[in-house]
């Protein structure tokens, strides 16, 4: 058994779609980044890579590489799963936290959970998703950013 933990944060900006866990969320802003900036899938990828001791997203998908410009983060998850397979590891379950003041997660929780489960080839009961706020504190609390945490268990 191996455990991995991931974290990511992205600034909210105008004129970008908001993608969380592979799901387009209706909102007035989106996350800034080289790819689609899916903060939740980025945290998940770092957790997967960490669990097999394979570094982090920057090692495989640097924001200086034009091939990753605008790419859907689900492609990063696919590549991470290939690396897990080579290591003869598989995902048992994942626990995810999205930290944002807005938009509210509750109306989108099930769709995100199912999207993440599908991308990992898991039953959605093996993917847990929690939403938290910063109670108005700091850049996340002021609506300037969204962050995510991920923990994975592999066997």
Buried (B, 14 or more C-beta within 10 A) or exposed (E): EBEBBBBBBBBBBEEBEBBBBBBEBEBEBBBBBBBBBBBBBBBBBBBBBBBBEBEBBEEBBEEEEEEBEEBBBBBBBEBBBEBBEEBEBEBBBBBBBBBBBEBEBEEBBEBBBBBBBBBBEBEBEBBBBEBBBBEEEEBBBEBEBBBBBBBBBBE
